[in-house]
Amino acid sequence: MIKVAPSILSADYVNLQRDIEMVDKGGAELLHIDIMDGAFVPALSYGPGWVKAIKPITGLTLDVHMMVQNPERYIDTFADAGADIIGVHTEATPHIHRALQMIKNKGVKAEVVINPGTPVAAITPVLYMVDQVLVMTVNPGFGGQKFLPETVKKIAELNDIKKHQGLDFDIEIDGGVNEKTVVDAYQAGATVAVAGSYVFDADDPVSRIQALKDATK
Ligand SMILES: O=C(CO)[C@@H](O)[C@H](O)COP(=O)(O)O
């Protein structure tokens, strides 16, 4: 059964605490927090102050996805704010190894992220040091996009490497996830599903978390 990480990008910001408590009680395991800098991706979202504010109101694992150019500049700040996992894009820095080392040195779980246009080969040298790999299943920057099925083969490739090299990392998918698209990704080896609009745009968000779990039993 897949672990579910609702993305607060699609939550009701005015009632954020209500929405977080709802998905927490509703069976989610992680809370996905998208940091967008207006440079690596066009949009701006929120910063470490949000992570700090959310930390005391939930026991969910805070899964911080940095869509930020040169993320090394902010790793310490997000770690100090309470992030449990910090994800950095390999496309956003010439120093992905150093960025992952910085995350681990802060005692936080390290995640490397790849865009749909980036091959798995780009991150194989750092797989030994990560706790999670995020395979973007849409181009990053916006919620509500369509799942790109061609990304599923990268999940399978990562799962193979994981088995053959005896590595132990979660494989997360993000973008266009629903009860249909999650199935192939799960069968290929995905262990964590981020879902924004599918969960928060629904009349009953908790039923959507359950639907993702039911689809991957
Ligand atoms: O990283 C991102 C967007 O870049 C996401 O986490 C979105 O929040 C996913 O939204 P949906 O596709 O699930 O609506």
The ligand as an ORCA input file, in Angstrom:
! r2SCAN-3c Opt
* xyz 0 1
  O       5.443     19.920     -6.923
  C       4.302     20.122     -7.265
  C       4.017     21.007     -8.402
  O       5.205     21.348     -8.966
  C       3.232     19.415     -6.581
  O       3.514     18.933     -5.316
  C       1.803     19.765     -6.768
  O       1.210     20.239     -5.576
  C       1.069     18.530     -7.237
  O      -0.210     18.888     -7.553
  P      -1.245     17.895     -8.226
  O      -0.711     17.549     -9.582
  O      -1.342     16.695     -7.340
  O      -2.509     18.708     -8.279
*
